[in-house]
Amino acid sequence: MSTRVTARWAFNVNEWNPSDEQYQQVLSFVQPEEKSRINRFHSIEDAKLALIGRCLMRLLFCKIYKSKWTSIQFSRTKENKPILVKPDFDHVINFNISHHGDWVVLVAGESSLIGVDLMKVELPFNQTIDEFFEILKEQFSDYEWNVITNPNHTRFQQLHQFYQYWCLKESYVKAVGLGLNLDLKSIEFHLSNETPNLSGNTQLTKSKTQLFIENKLQPEWKFEETYLDELHCVSIAYNVMEEGKDIKLQNFEKIHIEEIIKFAEKFIGIALTDSLDELIQKEKITPQLAMKVLVQFDKSITEALDTKVRNKATFKAGHLHTYRFCDEVWTFIIKNPNFKLESDQVLVDKIKIVACNSKKPGEAENKS
């Protein structure tokens, strides 16, 4: 199977200010041991970063690979790298997450090692740039350090360059899964003659950086470098085994909390139905009781969608392909609609809309 990158996702946790109820709801979407780990964070911001990271992992296999949310199970390697335990796939799917500052990112690839690292360009508390650089200088080769401290750049541009190099190194280390066992100074990155990005330009993606290990070029390793905003730089590392193979560059797709909730609750509802069916077969409950549970579940979900989902979406129809009206139910299939969200636009091939009469059976029509 050919190497391909299947997801480049980014979530801005600074834009997510959940109520206590919504936070607990999203916390219920992850595995018990991860929930326990997240609850040990002292800072709510750190807890939000970790929680969204775990949810993005589940969303990946739910949305892209069509797995049930409740059947997905993760574990960790001895280097603490998240890995998929269930379900099994007939091909290799690698993924990686990173979070820092305001953002969480996830990348995924098939038939390739893949890693990502994200950093906010900032100074540690109570340190000057000189003090900060002095502590970490030994992690870089002489060539890299000369590039970072280029005297033609301002000090803040040098800080940008430092974090870009740090993301390159960490993305590679995370891709190969070696963690602290790898000497960062032994991996050296040579920048191309691409336009430098020392001011947080989110429209610029660099992809020509080369990796050298012990002074030997590693041509199979490719890197993508960009910014999510003016202060958050990110690097993706992946190996391409097919000679001459180029991966199409794409921007990070922004994920919102509503999408996570939608996918999680959809499959939680399916899991509820399966559990009720099993209880009926074992004669633990009656079919009538199971129906009451499902009715209450539908009411609760409908109420939540009506009162708690804040983001609104509108769409412009492209072409009405098919429509049907039967038993007070309209069905429309529309091709090439354009959805406009609060901050994004989404183009899709087609959608199916089902519209029902909202009046209760026997309820009279209003007449003017």
C-alpha positions, 0 to 999 in steps of 0.5 A: 500500500502506498504511503499517504497522510490521512489526517492533519487536524488542529483544535484550538482549546482556547476557543472551547470554554465548556460548562461543567456539564459539557466538560464532564460529558466530553470526559465520559467519551474517553477510556476510564484510565485516561479519564483518571489520568486527565482528572489528576491535572491541576490546571484545567487548561492542561486537562483540556489539552489532554482530553481533546488529544484523546478525543481526536484519536477516537475521532480519527478511527471513527470518522476516517476508518468507520469504527464504532466510538465505543469499540475503539481501545488505545494503550501506550508503548513503554516510551508512552506513545499512544497505540491502537489496540482495537479494532484490528486493521489489515494495513498499518495506520500510524498516528501521533498527537501534540499539544502546547499553548492553545492548540492540539494537533493530530496527524495520521498516515498509512504505511508510514511512520509519522510524528508531529510536534507543536510549540508556542513561540514564547520564553519560559517564565523568568528567563531571557532569550540568552539564558534560554538558548544557553540551556538548550544549545547542546541539543543542536549541531554547530550548523543548526546553531549557526542558523538559529543565531543568524546575526541578521535576524532579530532576537524574536526571529531567532526564537522562531527559528529555534522553535522550528528546529525543535519541532523538526527534531521532536516530530522525527523522534516521535515518529520513530518512537525512541523518546529520550533514547535518541541524542538530538544532536546526532540528527541534523536538519538542513533547511532549503532555500525556501522562504524563511518563515520567521513571523508566523505566516500561516499561509506558508508551508515548507517541505524541502528540509533535509534530515542528516543522521551522523552526517548521512542524508536520509532521503526517505524522510519528509517534513512539513513545517507551518504555523497554526497562528502567529505564535504556534509552529508545527512540524510533521515528519513521515517516511516515504518508502517509494522513491520519488513519491511526493505527498500532497501538501494540505493545510491543517483541518480545524476540528470543533467540539460539536463534531466530536460530540456528534460522532461520540453520541451517535455511536454511544446511541448505537452501543445503547441499542446493542446493549438493550437488545442483549438484555432483552435476549437474556430476559433481563428486561422487557422490550417495553422497558427497552423502548422507554429507555430509547425514547428517553435517550432520543428526547435527551439528545434532541434537547441537548442539540436544541439548547447546548449546540451554539455553532450554527451552519447554513448551506447553499444548495448546488443542484437538487439531484433527487426528491421524494415525498411519502407518508409526510416525509420529504427526502432530498438528495443535493449535489455539491452543497456549500456549508458555511460555518462560523469560521470555515466553509466546507464543500461536499459531493452530496448530502441527504436531507430527511424532513418530517412533519413535526406535528403529533399524530391527530394534531389539527393543522393551523388555519388562518 
